[in-house]
Amino acid sequence: MDDVLDPAPHLQPIPAALMAQMRTKGMTPSSPILVRVFKQESELEVWKLAASGRYELLKTYPMCRWSGKLGPKVKEGDRQAPEGFYTVTAGLLNPKSQYYLSFNLGYPNRLERALGHTGDSLMVHGACASVGCFAMTDEAMGEIYALARDALAGEKKSFQVQAFPFRMTPENMARYRSDPNIAFWRNLKEGYDAFRVRGQEPKVSSCGRRYVFDVPDEIAKTLDPLAECPPSVTGGPPDLLAVSSADEEAVKAILATRQPSKPVAYVDGGMHPSYLQTLRKLGPSGLAKASSMRGVPISRPDALLGTASSGAPSTN
């Protein structure tokens, strides 16, 4: 298919199969969504508010490409895809993206700006090329864009994107226990747990150079990202503390049965195993044609073809 056959990709409807799935869960096109991204697994999830009053997983999309390594984006030009919590409004949707369709994550967020992090135009977009973005195929991006567009036409005029280095299981938290980013990732896990336990979009604020979650509005508006958190914000609600404590015990049990982790040797980002298989079979030009209507070249295929995994870090 080429652009002549799809002159207005931003207007394509939500696919019938997804509409049918939504109806079974009491969802409508305008029901709010929430997006979660996982680098190591190269997956993007779209969650949608269901009739139950909780967000439920609608669909998981394999990610075609992300760049950099596990860890947050800090400065312009570092090739890092961001990690953190972002808010997307209709003004951040781009129907005329050079990569088919896209939406801007809104990096840097308030905390990142306060910390001096730089960079802009960090996107979720089509094609299979990334320099700090999360790249889907054009087909997948068409669906994701339609879900975002229709949700933003409803009562809730924004949706949250949660970008993580990996699924924040005890196994992964144990695996990366010695990584320099582990304190940051523990902070991300607080938001991960809040959503996992409650099924609601966590309210994200910041103080003490870190994220804080579900702080009452009257307190949240007084917080300074760089100033020490007030006593009313420290600690945490019992339900989330119980989850965190149980996971930490699980981490300790895992570490007690393992040798210390070896240093991690990173390649440039990653790709879902399904696309990596296509890359190996068809080569870079074949995957470019399969993933992009414009045949956008795959970014740094040499880095991917030189690894033994889906682009997750390998150990020496």
DRENLO-749090 format. One record per residue (C-alpha): x, y, z; residue number from 1; residue in three letters. Coordinates in Angstrom, 1 decimal. Example, Ala and Ser with C-alpha at 12.3 -4.5 7.8 and 13.67 -1.06 7.14 Angstrom:
NODE	12.3	-4.5	7.8	1	Ala
NODE	13.7	-1.1	7.1	2	Ser
REM end
This chain:
NODE	0.0	0.0	0.0	1	Met
NODE	1.2	3.5	-0.7	2	Asp
NODE	0.1	7.0	0.4	3	Asp
NODE	-2.1	7.4	-2.7	4	Val
NODE	-4.3	4.5	-1.4	5	Leu
NODE	-4.5	6.0	2.1	6	Asp
NODE	-4.7	9.8	1.7	7	Pro
NODE	-6.1	10.5	5.1	8	Ala
NODE	-4.6	8.0	7.6	9	Pro
NODE	-5.6	10.1	10.6	10	His
NODE	-9.2	9.6	9.8	11	Leu
NODE	-9.2	5.8	9.6	12	Gln
NODE	-11.7	4.3	12.1	13	Pro
NODE	-10.9	1.9	14.9	14	Ile
NODE	-10.8	-1.6	13.4	15	Pro
NODE	-14.0	-3.6	13.7	16	Ala
NODE	-12.3	-6.4	15.7	17	Ala
NODE	-11.2	-3.8	18.4	18	Leu
NODE	-14.6	-2.2	18.4	19	Met
NODE	-16.2	-5.7	19.1	20	Ala
NODE	-13.7	-6.3	21.9	21	Gln
NODE	-14.5	-2.9	23.4	22	Met
NODE	-18.2	-3.6	23.4	23	Arg
NODE	-17.7	-6.8	25.4	24	Thr
NODE	-16.0	-4.7	28.2	25	Lys
NODE	-18.5	-1.9	28.2	26	Gly
NODE	-16.0	0.5	26.4	27	Met
NODE	-16.9	3.1	23.8	28	Thr
NODE	-14.5	4.9	21.4	29	Pro
NODE	-14.6	7.9	23.6	30	Ser
NODE	-13.8	6.0	26.8	31	Ser
NODE	-10.4	7.2	28.2	32	Pro
NODE	-7.2	5.4	27.4	33	Ile
NODE	-3.9	4.9	29.1	34	Leu
NODE	-0.7	3.8	27.3	35	Val
NODE	2.2	1.8	28.8	36	Arg
NODE	5.5	1.3	27.0	37	Val
NODE	8.2	-1.3	27.9	38	Phe
NODE	11.6	-1.0	26.4	39	Lys
NODE	13.2	-4.4	27.2	40	Gln
NODE	10.1	-6.3	26.0	41	Glu
NODE	9.6	-3.9	23.1	42	Ser
NODE	5.9	-3.7	23.7	43	Glu
NODE	3.3	-0.9	23.9	44	Leu
NODE	0.0	-1.5	25.7	45	Glu
NODE	-3.3	0.4	25.2	46	Val
NODE	-5.6	0.3	28.2	47	Trp
NODE	-9.1	1.6	28.2	48	Lys
NODE	-11.6	2.5	31.0	49	Leu
NODE	-14.2	-0.2	31.2	50	Ala
NODE	-17.7	-0.4	32.5	51	Ala
NODE	-16.1	-1.9	35.7	52	Ser
NODE	-14.7	1.6	36.5	53	Gly
NODE	-11.2	0.3	36.1	54	Arg
NODE	-8.8	0.5	33.2	55	Tyr
NODE	-8.5	-2.8	31.4	56	Glu
NODE	-5.9	-4.0	28.8	57	Leu
NODE	-7.3	-3.6	25.3	58	Leu
NODE	-4.4	-4.6	23.2	59	Lys
NODE	-0.6	-5.1	23.3	60	Thr
NODE	1.4	-4.0	20.2	61	Tyr
NODE	4.9	-5.2	19.4	62	Pro
NODE	7.3	-2.3	19.1	63	Met
NODE	9.3	-2.2	15.9	64	Cys
NODE	12.2	0.0	17.2	65	Arg
NODE	13.5	2.0	20.1	66	Trp
NODE	17.0	3.5	20.5	67	Ser
NODE	19.5	4.0	23.2	68	Gly
NODE	19.7	1.8	26.2	69	Lys
NODE	17.7	1.1	29.4	70	Leu
NODE	17.5	4.3	31.5	71	Gly
NODE	16.0	7.8	31.2	72	Pro
NODE	16.6	10.4	28.6	73	Lys
NODE	18.8	13.1	30.0	74	Val
NODE	20.1	15.3	27.1	75	Lys
NODE	19.5	16.2	23.5	76	Glu
NODE	21.4	13.8	21.2	77	Gly
NODE	21.9	10.9	23.6	78	Asp
NODE	19.6	8.6	21.5	79	Arg
NODE	17.7	7.7	24.6	80	Gln
NODE	14.0	7.0	24.5	81	Ala
NODE	12.4	8.5	27.6	82	Pro
NODE	11.3	6.8	30.8	83	Glu
NODE	8.7	8.4	33.0	84	Gly
NODE	5.1	9.7	33.1	85	Phe
NODE	3.8	11.9	30.4	86	Tyr
NODE	0.5	13.6	29.5	87	Thr
NODE	-0.7	13.7	25.9	88	Val
NODE	-3.4	16.1	24.7	89	Thr
NODE	-5.0	16.5	21.3	90	Ala
NODE	-2.5	19.2	20.5	91	Gly
NODE	0.3	16.7	20.6	92	Leu
NODE	-1.3	14.4	17.9	93	Leu
NODE	0.4	14.8	14.5	94	Asn
NODE	-1.7	13.7	11.6	95	Pro
NODE	1.0	14.8	9.1	96	Lys
NODE	4.0	13.1	10.6	97	Ser
NODE	6.8	12.2	8.3	98	Gln
NODE	6.6	8.8	10.0	99	Tyr
NODE	2.9	8.2	8.9	100	Tyr
NODE	1.2	9.3	12.2	101	Leu
NODE	2.5	10.2	15.6	102	Ser
NODE	1.9	11.8	19.0	103	Phe
NODE	4.4	13.7	21.0	104	Asn
NODE	5.0	12.4	24.6	105	Leu
NODE	5.5	15.9	26.0	106	Gly
NODE	9.1	15.2	27.0	107	Tyr
NODE	10.6	16.8	29.1	108	Pro
NODE	7.8	16.7	31.7	109	Asn
NODE	7.8	19.1	34.7	110	Arg
NODE	10.2	17.0	36.8	111	Leu
NODE	12.6	16.5	33.9	112	Glu
NODE	12.6	20.2	33.1	113	Arg
NODE	13.4	21.0	36.7	114	Ala
NODE	16.3	18.5	36.6	115	Leu
NODE	17.7	20.2	33.5	116	Gly
NODE	17.0	17.4	31.0	117	His
NODE	17.0	18.5	27.4	118	Thr
NODE	15.5	17.3	24.1	119	Gly
NODE	12.2	17.5	22.4	120	Asp
NODE	9.9	15.9	19.8	121	Ser
NODE	10.0	12.5	21.4	122	Leu
NODE	7.3	10.6	19.7	123	Met
NODE	5.3	7.4	19.4	124	Val
NODE	5.2	7.1	15.6	125	His
NODE	5.0	4.8	12.6	126	Gly
NODE	7.8	3.2	10.5	127	Ala
NODE	10.7	1.3	12.2	128	Cys
NODE	13.3	4.0	12.8	129	Ala
NODE	14.1	5.6	16.1	130	Ser
NODE	16.4	8.3	17.5	131	Val
NODE	14.9	8.5	20.9	132	Gly
NODE	11.3	7.7	19.8	133	Cys
NODE	9.1	4.6	20.2	134	Phe
NODE	8.5	3.4	16.6	135	Ala
NODE	5.6	1.2	15.7	136	Met
NODE	4.8	-0.1	12.2	137	Thr
NODE	2.4	2.1	10.2	138	Asp
NODE	-0.4	-0.5	10.6	139	Glu
NODE	0.0	-0.5	14.4	140	Ala
NODE	0.3	3.2	14.6	141	Met
NODE	-2.9	3.6	12.6	142	Gly
NODE	-4.8	1.7	15.2	143	Glu
NODE	-3.1	3.5	18.2	144	Ile
NODE	-3.7	6.9	16.6	145	Tyr
NODE	-7.4	6.1	16.1	146	Ala
NODE	-7.8	5.0	19.7	147	Leu
NODE	-6.1	8.1	21.0	148	Ala
NODE	-8.0	10.5	18.7	149	Arg
NODE	-11.4	9.0	19.6	150	Asp
NODE	-10.6	8.9	23.3	151	Ala
NODE	-9.5	12.6	23.3	152	Leu
NODE	-12.8	13.5	21.7	153	Ala
NODE	-14.6	12.3	24.8	154	Gly
NODE	-14.8	14.0	28.2	155	Glu
NODE	-11.2	13.4	29.3	156	Lys
NODE	-9.0	15.7	27.2	157	Lys
NODE	-5.7	13.9	27.9	158	Ser
NODE	-4.2	10.5	28.4	159	Phe
NODE	-1.2	9.3	30.4	160	Gln
NODE	1.8	7.5	28.9	161	Val
NODE	3.9	5.5	31.3	162	Gln
NODE	7.3	4.6	29.8	163	Ala
NODE	9.3	1.9	31.7	164	Phe
NODE	12.6	0.2	31.1	165	Pro
NODE	11.0	-3.2	31.6	166	Phe
NODE	8.0	-4.9	33.2	167	Arg
NODE	8.6	-4.1	36.9	168	Met
NODE	8.5	-7.6	38.2	169	Thr
NODE	10.5	-8.9	41.2	170	Pro
NODE	12.6	-10.9	38.6	171	Glu
NODE	13.5	-7.8	36.7	172	Asn
NODE	14.1	-5.7	39.7	173	Met
NODE	16.5	-8.3	41.0	174	Ala
NODE	18.2	-8.6	37.6	175	Arg
NODE	19.0	-4.9	37.5	176	Tyr
NODE	19.7	-4.5	41.2	177	Arg
NODE	23.2	-3.2	40.6	178	Ser
NODE	22.3	-0.9	37.7	179	Asp
NODE	23.1	2.8	38.3	180	Pro
NODE	19.5	3.6	37.5	181	Asn
NODE	17.9	1.3	40.1	182	Ile
NODE	16.9	4.1	42.5	183	Ala
NODE	15.1	5.9	39.6	184	Phe
NODE	13.5	2.6	38.5	185	Trp
NODE	12.2	1.9	42.1	186	Arg
NODE	10.6	5.4	41.9	187	Asn
NODE	8.9	4.5	38.6	188	Leu
NODE	7.7	1.2	40.1	189	Lys
NODE	5.7	3.2	42.7	190	Glu
NODE	3.6	4.5	39.8	191	Gly
NODE	3.6	1.1	38.1	192	Tyr
NODE	2.2	-0.4	41.4	193	Asp
NODE	-0.4	2.3	41.9	194	Ala
NODE	-1.9	1.5	38.4	195	Phe
NODE	-1.5	-2.3	38.9	196	Arg
NODE	-3.3	-2.3	42.2	197	Val
NODE	-6.0	0.3	41.7	198	Arg
NODE	-6.7	0.1	38.0	199	Gly
NODE	-6.8	3.9	37.9	200	Gln
NODE	-4.6	6.5	36.2	201	Glu
NODE	-2.3	7.7	39.0	202	Pro
NODE	-2.0	11.4	39.6	203	Lys
NODE	1.6	12.3	39.1	204	Val
NODE	3.4	15.1	40.9	205	Ser
NODE	7.0	15.6	41.9	206	Ser
NODE	9.1	16.8	44.8	207	Cys
NODE	12.5	15.9	46.2	208	Gly
NODE	13.7	15.3	42.6	209	Arg
NODE	11.4	12.3	42.2	210	Arg
NODE	7.9	11.4	41.2	211	Tyr
NODE	5.1	11.2	43.9	212	Val
NODE	1.7	9.7	43.2	213	Phe
NODE	-1.9	10.4	44.1	214	Asp
NODE	-1.1	13.4	46.3	215	Val
NODE	-4.3	15.4	47.0	216	Pro
NODE	-4.7	18.3	44.6	217	Asp
NODE	-4.4	21.0	47.3	218	Glu
NODE	-1.0	19.6	48.3	219	Ile
NODE	0.2	18.7	44.8	220	Ala
NODE	-0.1	22.3	43.6	221	Lys
NODE	2.3	23.5	46.3	222	Thr
NODE	5.1	21.0	45.5	223	Leu
NODE	8.4	22.0	44.0	224	Asp
NODE	10.2	19.2	42.0	225	Pro
NODE	13.5	20.2	43.5	226	Leu
NODE	12.5	20.9	47.1	227	Ala
NODE	12.3	18.3	49.8	228	Glu
NODE	9.0	16.5	50.0	229	Cys
NODE	6.8	17.6	52.9	230	Pro
NODE	6.0	14.9	55.6	231	Pro
NODE	2.4	14.6	54.3	232	Ser
NODE	3.8	13.2	51.0	233	Val
NODE	6.4	10.7	52.4	234	Thr
NODE	5.6	7.1	53.2	235	Gly
NODE	2.6	6.0	51.1	236	Gly
NODE	-0.8	4.4	51.4	237	Pro
NODE	-1.1	1.0	53.1	238	Pro
NODE	-2.2	-0.9	50.0	239	Asp
NODE	0.7	0.2	47.9	240	Leu
NODE	3.2	-0.2	50.8	241	Leu
NODE	2.0	-3.8	51.2	242	Ala
NODE	2.6	-4.5	47.5	243	Val
NODE	6.0	-2.9	47.5	244	Ser
NODE	7.1	-4.8	50.6	245	Ser
NODE	5.9	-8.2	49.2	246	Ala
NODE	7.8	-7.5	46.0	247	Asp
NODE	11.0	-6.5	47.9	248	Glu
NODE	10.9	-9.8	49.8	249	Glu
NODE	10.5	-11.6	46.5	250	Ala
NODE	13.6	-9.7	45.2	251	Val
NODE	15.6	-10.7	48.2	252	Lys
NODE	14.6	-14.4	47.8	253	Ala
NODE	15.6	-14.3	44.1	254	Ile
NODE	19.0	-12.7	44.9	255	Leu
NODE	19.6	-15.3	47.6	256	Ala
NODE	19.6	-18.0	45.0	257	Thr
NODE	21.6	-16.2	42.2	258	Arg
NODE	25.2	-15.3	41.5	259	Gln
NODE	25.8	-11.5	41.3	260	Pro
NODE	24.7	-10.0	38.0	261	Ser
NODE	27.4	-9.4	35.4	262	Lys
NODE	27.8	-6.0	33.9	263	Pro
NODE	25.3	-5.2	31.1	264	Val
NODE	26.6	-4.6	27.6	265	Ala
NODE	24.1	-2.5	25.7	266	Tyr
NODE	23.5	-2.4	21.9	267	Val
NODE	21.6	0.5	20.4	268	Asp
NODE	18.0	-0.1	21.6	269	Gly
NODE	15.8	-2.9	20.6	270	Gly
NODE	13.1	-4.5	18.5	271	Met
NODE	10.3	-7.0	19.2	272	His
NODE	11.3	-10.6	18.5	273	Pro
NODE	8.7	-10.9	15.8	274	Ser
NODE	10.2	-8.0	13.8	275	Tyr
NODE	13.7	-9.2	14.5	276	Leu
NODE	12.8	-12.5	12.9	277	Gln
NODE	11.5	-10.6	9.8	278	Thr
NODE	14.7	-8.5	9.7	279	Leu
NODE	16.8	-11.6	9.7	280	Arg
NODE	14.6	-13.2	7.0	281	Lys
NODE	14.0	-10.3	4.7	282	Leu
NODE	16.8	-8.0	5.5	283	Gly
NODE	16.6	-4.3	6.3	284	Pro
NODE	14.9	-3.3	3.0	285	Ser
NODE	12.3	-6.1	3.4	286	Gly
NODE	11.4	-5.0	6.9	287	Leu
NODE	11.3	-1.4	5.8	288	Ala
NODE	8.7	-2.2	3.1	289	Lys
NODE	6.7	-4.4	5.5	290	Ala
NODE	6.6	-1.8	8.3	291	Ser
NODE	6.3	1.5	6.5	292	Ser
NODE	4.2	2.7	3.5	293	Met
NODE	7.0	5.0	2.6	294	Arg
NODE	9.7	2.4	3.0	295	Gly
NODE	11.4	4.4	5.8	296	Val
NODE	14.8	2.7	6.4	297	Pro
NODE	15.3	0.7	9.6	298	Ile
NODE	17.5	2.6	12.0	299	Ser
NODE	20.8	0.9	12.7	300	Arg
NODE	19.9	-2.6	11.7	301	Pro
NODE	23.6	-3.6	12.1	302	Asp
NODE	23.2	-3.1	15.9	303	Ala
NODE	20.2	-5.4	15.9	304	Leu
NODE	21.6	-8.1	13.7	305	Leu
NODE	24.7	-8.3	15.8	306	Gly
NODE	22.7	-9.3	19.0	307	Thr
NODE	21.4	-12.7	20.0	308	Ala
NODE	18.2	-11.3	21.5	309	Ser
NODE	15.3	-9.0	20.8	310	Ser
NODE	17.4	-6.0	21.4	311	Gly
NODE	17.4	-6.2	25.2	312	Ala
NODE	20.8	-5.8	26.8	313	Pro
NODE	23.0	-8.8	26.7	314	Ser
NODE	25.5	-9.7	29.4	315	Thr
NODE	29.2	-10.2	28.9	316	Asn
REM end
